[in-house]
Amino acid sequence: VQLQASGGGLVQAGGSLRLSCAASGRSFSGNTMGWFRQAPGKEREFVAAINWSGGSTRYAESVKGRFTISRDNAKNTEYLQMSSLKPDDTAVYYCAASRGTAFNQALEVTGWYDYWGHGTLVTVSS
């Protein structure tokens, strides 16, 4: 099983980026998926999560209203649309997938997820 994140890059503050995470090796159409990020010298933190159907989403307070998580189960892919980017958003962004289907507060914890991508770097310049 592989999760391949892409779409990172260098963007000016106020700009936008769209991250993608393509899964292979098994279908995640029935499972919770999420995005985390890790800035230099900091712990990995929760960004957003989406339930199996895309009907329920959850966001960290720091990105609420600026980021949108979505998924296309036919393509076995999830996305993170990031807008109004700030320098504090600079980090390596990781996609993650769970074997589970539950959607509760536990999904904000890294241990909830069973599969991880290698990450894609997002750099926001001021």
Secondary structure by P-SEA (a helix, b strand, c coil): cbbbbcbbbbbcccbbbbbbbbbcccccccbbbbbbbbcccccccccccccccccbbbbcccccccbbbbbcccccbbbbbbcccccccccbbbbbccccccccccccccccccccccbbbbbbcc
